[in-house]
Structures are given as structure tokens and as C-alpha cells.
């Protein structure tokens, strides 16, 4: 099973560049697409295969699949209920699969599913890795979560945006993306602290850049050696009165694990 091209269009709604890029990509692939750009969305060029949804009653009722790129959970919820100042209501057909491309916790998605199930609407969550530009060129990585019935319908459609990887049950795609963001945020903070510490030790910016470009540990460097180097960095930071929050946290977690394993 999967999405098969019919006379029924695909719906896309968004409030940023992601929704617009998805709509234009589908249209470029000759998929009949309806697009509703909320506040914050860039303008799109309507034409062959790409038509506007009508803002007073979003025309998604004829769409077997609707993709929603709306980050704010409350704005998304009111879009589904029509309980908002603009009166915009995402009217979905009973056999529709709604693909949520926002940023939701598993509990928030479960609450949305509870509201949609009585209307016969299936819900899947997805995340585009690579951003709007990658999606527009069909080279994004698409993380996709949800029940098998809904996922099987939308997978081939999402493959037009790039490589699709199923992550598991509803909420798993957003959770996987959150973990990626968590690691990147921690890395960014650690890198910033390392650059400041290197400067405090007299390293030139060029030397720091070369050292930090070596992302993988040198061959043969084991966990104990890495821990020792990290501890040295912590002691240097204290000696130079420099911030080293990431190293401090790692040391505290390592010490706690060591105590618990005694």
C-alpha cells in the first residue's frame, strides 16, 4: 500500500520555509498540491499542480494526505479545532493521514491523536533533516514515525523529499530529531568552551581550528586516556579561571557512575 496518484490533491500547510518548500517540491513532481501559508510563511508561486487553500475554510477535506509544518503546538491545536482568532479550520476527511512536521513531545502527539481519531484521521510524525533547501531538491533525510497503516500510506510520498527512515511508533521521529539537536547543542557549547580555553593557554586560532577539526579520537586512544585528557582540560580551565561546564558535568556523571558501580 502507499500513496497513489489520484485526482485528489495533497495538502500542505506551514508557517515557515519548510511548508513552502514541500509544496513546491510536490508540485515540481507533478503532484496536485494545495498549499496554505500561515503567518510567517514565505510566498510561493502558484501555478500548474500548485493551488492555494482558502483561508476561511482550509480546503483539506478533499486531501487523502495533509502535511503540516507548524512548530507551535498551541497554534497547531487551534488549527485543528478552529478555535482561533482568524477562524481558520483544518477540515480533514475521515480517511486522511495527517503528517505532523512540527516539534512535539510524545504526550502532545498522543493528545492530538485522541482528538483526531474520532474524526477517522490518522496521525504520523516526521522530521526533515537538512532543512527546506534539501527538501526542495529531494535530498533531505526524512524521519517518520507512527502506526503502520498511516506510515505505509505516506512513505512513498515523503520519499519525494528524500530518503525516508522509519523510526518507530508515533512520536519517535520528533524524539529522534530532538536527540540529534541535544547532541549538537552540547557539542556547540563544548566547542565554544574549548576555543576559549585554548586561547587562554596561548594557542593561536589556526591551531585551535586544526585541533578541533579532528572529530574522531586518534587510533588506539581508549576510554581511560580520553577521561584523563578530559580531566586535564578541567584542571587547566580551573587554573585559567575559564568556563568548562561540559567537562564539569561529564566528570560529575563519571564520578557518580563510579560510586554506584562499587
N, C-alpha and C positions, 0 to 999 in steps of 0.2 A: 504494500500500500504506500501511498505518498501523494503529494500534491500533483494533480494532473491538470494541464492547461484546459480551461473551460471558458465559457462566456462570462463566468463570474470573476470579478476583479479581486485583486489582493488589496487590502487596506494597510496604509502606513500612517502613523500619527506620531508627531515628535515636536519637541521644543528646543532642539539644538541641531547641529550639523549632521548628527548621526541619522536622524529620521529622514532628512532631505537626501542624504547620500544613498540610503537604502532604496528610497522611492525611485530615484533617478537610475540606480543600477537595475532594478527590476524592469523599468520601462525600456532601458537600453537592451535588455534581454528579451524584449517583445512580450513582456507580461503586462496585461492590463492592470493598471495600478491607480488607486485613489489615494491622494495624499492630503492630510490636514496638518498644516503648520500652525502650532500654537505660538504664543508669545515667546520670543527668543529664537525661533526657527529662522534660518536664512531663507530667502526667496528661492523658489525653484521655477524652472521653465516648463510650463505645461504645454503639452502637445500630443503627438501620437503616442498612445499607450500610457500617458500620464495625465490624469484629470484631477481637479480639486474635489475634496469632500466639502459639503455645505455646512458651514459653521453652526447654523441654528439647530440642525439635527444631523449629526455626523453620519454620513451615508455608509456606514459599515454593515448595515443589515443585510446587504447582498454579498458580503465577502465571506468566503469559507475560512480565510486566514487573515488575521489582523496583527500587525507588528506595532508595538507601542514603545517608543523611545522617550520616556518621560521619567526623569530621575526622581523628582519629588513624590514621595509616597502619598501624601495627602492630596496633592493635585491629581495624581493618578486615580485615587479612590473616588474623588468627586467627579472625575471624568466618567467613571463607570456608573455613577448614580445620578448624575445630572444636578447634584446639589451644589452648584457653584454660581457665582455672580453672573457669569456670561451665559448660563443656561445651556452650555454645550453638553451633549449627552452622547456617549459612545454606544449606539444601539447595535447590539451584536445578534447575529442569527443563532438559533438554538444549536446548530451543528458547527459553530465556529470554533476555531482554535486561536486563542489569544496568546501571542508571544510577548512576554514582558522583557524588554531590553533595558530596564531601569537598574536600580540598585536597591534590592530588598532583602531583609532578613528572612530566614525560613518561616518564622512566625507571621511576618507580614504577608508573605505569599500564601500561607495556609488560610489566613483571614480573607484574602482576595478570592481564593478558590472557593471558600464557603459561600461567598456572595455570588459567585458566578455559576456554581454547579446547579442551583435551582433553575437557572435560565438555560441549562443544557450546554453551557460554554466550557470548553476545556482550557486549561492554562498550562503554559510551559514558560520556563525562564531561560534567557540566553544572554550572552555577553560577547561583544565583538572585541577581539584583541587585535590591535593595530590601528584602531580609530576609523573615522569617517572616510579618510582618503583610501585606506586599504579596502574598505567595504565597497567603495565606489568603483574600484578596479578589480573586484572579485578575488582579492588575495588576503583577506582577513582570516584570522582563526576564529571560529565560532564555537563557543562552549554552549552546550544545550542540555538542559535538564527538564525532567517532567515525566509523567506517566507514558507508558509505551504507546498508547493509542494516539495521543496528541503529537508526541515526538515523531512518530512514524509518518504522520501526515505532513509535517512542516520541514523535515530534514532535507528533502531534495530541493525545496525552495530556498532554504538558507544556504545550501551548497552554492548557490549563485553568488553569494557574498564571499565565499572562501571555503577552506577546509573545516568541516564540522566534526566536532568531537563530543560524543555523549558523555556527560559527567555523572548521571545517576538520577535520583528522584527529584521532585520539584524543590527548587531552592539550591540545588547543588551547583548550578552554573554560576549563580551570583556569589555563592560561598567560595568557589574556586577562584573567581576573579578577585574577591576580597583578600584571599590568602596571597595571591600574587602581588597585590597592592601593599599588603603588610610587609612582605619581604623587601620590596623596592623602597618603601618608606624607611625601613630600618637601615637598608644599605645606604640610602642617601644621607641619613643622619651620621652614620658611621664614617662615611667618606668625608663629610664636612669636618668632623672632629679630627680625622686622620690628617687632613690637609693643614689644619690649624696647628696640630701637634708637630707635624714635620717642619713647618715654618719656625716654630718655637725652638726646634733643635738645629736650626741653621740650614735645613735642606732647601735647595732652590725650587721654584715652581716646576721647572722642567724635570728635575729629578723626582719630585713627588709624583708628577704625572706618569713618569715611566714606571715607578714602583707600583703605583695603584692600578696600572693597566694590566698587571699580572693577576687576573682574577682567580685562576686555579692555583692551589698550593703546589710548590715545587715537588718534583718526583721524589718519593721517599720520605717526605715530611709527614710524620704521624701525628695523631691527635695530641699526644703529650707535648711534642715540640710546638705545635700550634698553641696549646694552652700556655706554655712557657713564654712564647713570644707575645701573646696577648697580655699576660701578667706583666711583662716588661713594659709594654706600651702603657699599661695602667700606672706603673710606678713612675715612668717618665712624665706622664700627664700630671701626676701629683707634684713631682719635682718642679715642673714648669708652671704650676697653677693653671693648667689647661683643662677644658671640659673633656670628659671621656665617659659620658653616660652609658653608651652601648657596652663598652668594656666593663664598667662597673656592674651593670646588670648581668652580663654574662658571667662575671666572676661570682656574683652572689648566687646565681642559679647553680653554678658548678659546685660551690661550697655546700649549698643546701642538698643537692643530689648526693654529694659525697657523704654527708652526715646521715642521710636517710638510708644509704646502702651499707652502712657499717653493721 
